[in-house]
């Protein structure tokens, strides 16, 4: 298949295109083209409807003796899909459209009538303005008033949109402020709870319970200096409390020594 897809053909060195005879064709020969129906139509022979966009193998020719400012007009021949009757239509460069010529009638299109009425009104208005200068001035005044009304309406819409945008921004700002107030209230509650906990801790741990004389315990309030190093616990105790702690610690050390000697003697006997 690759040999069929070449783009360049071989021409021998002695090729002379002037020696090729020109093909004789009739002056207005028809060409076979593939096209779609430019408008919906109904066959006059069998009444079959042909919708816009249906594809046909058509014959194309140039219309003799008709043109529009030097633009050629072409005629197309198609066949009805049901009865094979010949239908012809041609181009309409004046209206940039197509016109049904023979074998079929174009279906009614309401927007075409509206466009025609608008065009007639426009032409009538121009003719009236040419004949009556006051009417032209009045029409220009009406047009300028309509333009001013349109500009005012547009300005109102822009102002409304800007106001809505500002309102939306203010609502967002209020929501943000409300969230910040909620966060600050939560922070204050948390800080208040932490201060309460710290106060309770200071109240609990600022009092030290030490054993007193004859097995009784005595509560001693520990105070911390504002500046300098923290004082030792023994310096805060009274004289009797220090003596009691020293005697207790001496008895504990003595008991540990006795227990260590007895354990050592047991090990020696076992050996």
C-alpha positions in Angstrom: 0.0 0.0 0.0 2.9 2.4 0.4 3.4 2.8 -3.3 0.0 4.3 -3.6 0.7 7.1 -1.1 3.5 8.9 -2.9 3.2 12.7 -3.2 5.7 13.3 -6.1 5.5 11.7 -9.5 8.4 11.0 -11.7 8.8 13.2 -14.8 11.4 12.2 -17.4 14.0 14.8 -18.5 12.5 15.0 -22.0 8.9 15.7 -20.7 7.2 18.6 -22.5 3.8 19.6 -21.2 3.0 21.7 -24.3 2.9 18.5 -26.3 -0.1 17.2 -24.3 -3.3 17.8 -26.2 -5.9 19.8 -24.3 -9.2 18.2 -23.5 -12.1 19.7 -25.3 -15.1 20.4 -23.0 -18.4 22.1 -23.6 -18.7 25.7 -22.7 -21.1 25.2 -19.7 -20.3 21.6 -18.6 -21.8 20.2 -15.5 -19.7 18.9 -12.5 -20.7 16.2 -10.1 -20.3 17.5 -6.5 -21.3 16.3 -3.1 -23.4 18.8 -1.1 -26.0 19.1 1.6 -29.5 20.5 1.2 -29.2 24.2 2.1 -32.8 24.4 3.4 -35.7 22.1 4.2 -38.1 21.6 1.2 -41.0 19.5 0.1 -41.1 17.7 -3.2 -43.9 18.9 -5.6 -44.2 15.5 -7.2 -44.7 13.1 -4.2 -44.9 15.5 -1.2 -41.8 14.0 0.4 -40.1 16.3 2.9 -36.3 16.8 2.6 -34.7 18.2 5.7 -31.9 20.7 5.8 -28.4 19.0 5.8 -29.3 15.8 3.9 -26.4 14.9 1.6 -26.8 14.5 -2.2 -24.7 13.7 -5.2 -25.6 16.8 -7.2 -24.8 18.3 -10.6 -23.5 21.8 -10.7 -23.5 24.3 -13.5 -23.1 28.1 -14.0 -26.3 30.0 -14.7 -26.0 31.8 -18.1 -26.9 35.5 -18.2 -27.3 35.9 -14.5 -24.9 37.4 -12.0 -24.9 39.8 -9.0 -22.3 42.5 -9.3 -20.0 40.2 -11.2 -20.6 37.3 -8.8 -21.5 34.1 -10.6 -24.7 32.3 -9.8 -24.6 28.4 -9.7 -27.5 26.0 -10.2 -27.6 22.5 -8.6 -29.6 19.5 -9.6 -30.6 16.9 -7.1 -33.2 14.0 -7.0 -36.0 13.4 -4.6 -35.2 10.6 -2.2 -38.6 9.0 -2.7 -39.7 9.5 -6.3 -36.3 10.5 -7.9 -37.9 13.6 -9.3 -35.4 16.3 -10.3 -35.2 19.3 -8.0 -33.2 22.4 -8.8 -32.1 25.3 -6.7 -29.5 28.1 -7.2 -27.4 30.4 -5.2 -28.7 33.9 -4.1 -25.6 36.1 -3.4 -27.8 39.1 -2.8 -29.3 37.6 0.4 -26.3 35.3 1.0 -28.7 32.3 0.7 -30.2 29.8 -1.7 -33.4 30.0 -3.7 -35.7 27.0 -4.7 -36.2 27.0 -8.5 -38.0 23.9 -9.7 -39.4 20.6 -8.4 -39.7 21.6 -4.8 -41.0 24.3 -2.6 -39.2 25.7 0.4 -40.8 25.2 3.8 -42.1 28.2 5.8 -39.5 29.8 8.0 -41.0 32.5 10.3 -37.6 34.1 11.1 -37.2 35.0 7.4 -40.4 36.9 7.4 -39.3 38.7 10.6 -36.1 39.7 8.9 -37.9 40.9 5.8 -40.2 43.0 7.9 -37.3 44.5 9.9 -35.5 45.3 6.6 -38.6 47.0 5.2 -39.1 49.1 8.4 -35.4 50.1 8.2 -35.7 51.2 4.6 -39.0 53.0 5.3 -37.4 54.8 8.2 -34.4 55.9 6.2 -36.6 57.2 3.4 -38.8 59.1 5.8 -35.7 60.7 7.4 -34.4 61.8 4.0 -37.7 63.5 3.2 -38.3 65.0 6.7 -35.3 66.5 8.6 -37.4 67.0 11.8 -38.3 63.3 11.8 -34.6 62.5 11.5 -33.9 64.8 14.5 -36.7 63.2 16.5 -35.4 59.7 15.7 -31.9 60.7 16.7 -33.3 62.1 20.0 -35.2 58.9 20.7 -32.1 56.8 20.0 -29.9 58.9 22.3 -32.5 58.7 25.0 -32.6 54.9 24.6 -28.8 54.8 24.8 -28.9 56.9 28.0 -31.5 54.6 29.6 -29.4 51.6 28.7 -26.3 53.2 30.2 -28.2 54.1 33.4 -29.5 50.6 33.7 -26.0 49.2 33.2 -24.7 51.6 35.9 -27.4 50.5 38.3 -26.5 46.9 37.7 -22.8 47.6 38.3 -23.6 49.5 41.5 -25.8 46.7 42.8 -23.1 44.2 42.1 -20.6 46.3 43.9 -22.9 46.7 46.9 -23.6 43.0 47.0 -19.8 42.3 46.9 -19.2 44.8 49.8 -22.0 43.2 51.8 -20.5 39.8 51.2 -17.1 41.0 52.3 -18.6 42.6 55.4 -20.4 39.4 56.2 -17.2 37.5 55.9 -15.4 40.1 58.1 -18.2 39.7 60.7 -17.9 36.0 60.6 -14.1 36.3 61.0 -14.5 38.7 63.9 -17.0 36.4 65.5 -14.6 33.5 65.2 -11.8 35.6 66.7 -14.0 36.6 69.6 -14.9 32.9 70.2 -11.2 32.0 70.1 -10.3 34.8 72.5 -13.0 33.7 74.9 -11.7 30.2 74.7 -8.2 31.4 75.3 -9.4 33.4 78.3 -11.2 30.4 79.8 -8.2 28.3 79.3 -5.9 30.9 80.8 -8.3 31.3 83.8 -8.3 27.5 84.3 -4.5 27.3 84.2 -4.2 30.1 86.7 -6.7 28.3 89.0 -4.7 25.1 88.7 -1.5 26.9 89.4 -3.0 28.5 92.5 -4.3 25.2 93.8 -0.8 23.7 93.3 0.8 26.5 95.1 -1.6 26.2 98.0 -1.1 22.4 98.2 2.7 22.2 97.8 3.5 25.4 99.8 2.8 23.5 103.1 5.2 20.7 104.2 4.1 18.3 106.8 7.0 17.2 109.1 6.9 14.9 112.1 6.9 16.7 115.5 7.8 15.7 119.0 6.2 12.6 120.6 5.0 11.2 117.2 2.9 14.3 116.2 3.2 15.9 112.8 3.5 19.6 112.3 2.7 21.6 109.1 5.4 24.1 108.0 4.7 26.8 105.4 7.5 27.0 102.8 8.1 30.5 101.4 10.1 31.2 98.4 12.3 34.3 98.1 11.5 36.7 95.3 15.1 36.8 94.1 18.3 34.8 94.5 18.7 31.1 94.9 16.1 28.9 96.5 16.7 28.2 100.2 17.2 24.6 101.5 14.4 22.8 103.2 16.4 22.3 106.5 17.0 26.0 106.8 13.3 26.6 106.8 12.6 24.1 109.6 12.7 24.8 113.3 15.5 23.6 115.7 13.4 20.7 117.2 12.4 19.5 113.7 16.1 19.5 112.6 17.1 17.5 115.7 14.3 15.0 115.2 15.2 14.5 111.5 18.9 14.0 112.5 18.1 11.4 115.2 15.8 9.6 112.8 18.5 9.4 110.1 21.1 8.2 112.6 18.9 5.4 113.9 18.2 4.3 110.3 21.9 4.2 109.4 22.6 2.2 112.6 19.9 -0.3 111.8 21.2 -0.8 108.3 24.8 -1.4 109.6 23.5 -4.1 112.0 21.5 -5.8 109.3 24.6 -5.8 107.0 26.8 -7.4 109.7 24.3 -10.1 110.5 23.9 -11.0 106.8 27.7 -11.1 106.4 27.9 -13.5 109.5 25.3 -15.8 108.0 27.2 -16.0 104.8 30.5 -16.9 106.6 28.8 -19.7 108.6 27.4 -21.2 105.4 30.9 -21.5 103.9 
